Amino acid sequence: MTRQQLIHQIQLKKSFLCVGLDTDFNKIPKHLQSHADAIFEFNKQIIDATKDLCVAYKINTAFYEVLGSNGWDIMERTVNYIPKEHFTIADAKRGDIGNTSTQYAKAFFETMEFDSVTVAPYMGEDSVKPFLEFDNKWAIVLGLTSNSGSKDFEQQKVGDEFLYETVLKTVSSWGNTGNLMFVVGATKANILADIRKIIPDHFLLVPGVGFQGGSLEEVSKYGLNNDCGLLVNASRAIIYASEKEDFAAEARAVALQYQTEMAGYLAKL
């Protein structure tokens, strides 16, 4: 998906919502657990209920990899079920020496046909560049994450700046605003204004709204740019909105709340 196609979907749906399909068999409604294809059936119903309210879906690959080959099959069928106008994210946090990164990129961009994959930048340029060599595909590089452990490295000073600032400045020169995004956690919304001074035009994938306590209002206030520039992810708050047979309807209701709020922020741009 190109940058302009993504922006068009945001404008069309008045939404920058990303729904996280981090599907855990033990958390899906009990009535579905006896289904022969329980996880895929759950994903299908969530997608059907939310597809007109969001512009992206993020699949955390760990929830599928844990199931072995069957999990990979479910993940592939899920990404193929998502409508093509949606931006798809493989949240896999890959990154290795160059030839290995190339294989990871081919796995998610060619075999699985995701639009993007999350990438860890710790090993440097040659581990990230292979993800940037595919047309209309995106690397989403970890910048400032929402977990408490981000203080261990990301928020340590390197000379006069924080390590995450060095990462943003350096990595942004490896690609462009049409193939490179950054992960910035919603729980770090107060830092977004400073981050926008470093990367004013790049899209940001922002997890942490909902169960992790991030504020959509704060993220929008400090993170929006002229093209929107945000994909705000909500996973558990949407997909596990109900444990009952009405789970899809409840997921839609929560997604609609997010979309309605987002439409208000977009109207001010």
Protein Blocks (a to p, Z undefined) as FASTA:
>chain_A
ZZklmmmmmmmnopabdcddddcfklgcfklmmpmblmlmmmmmmmmmmmmmpcbdcddf
klmmmnommlmmmmmmmmmmpcfkbccdddekpaddfklmmmmmmmmmmmnopabdcddf
knojklmmmmmmcghiacdddfbdcbfklmmmmmpcehjbcfklmmmmmmmmmmcfklcc
cdddfklmmmmmmmmmmmmmbccddehiajlopafklmmmmmpcfkoopacddfklmmmm
pfcfklmmmmmmmmmmmmmmmmmmmmmZZ
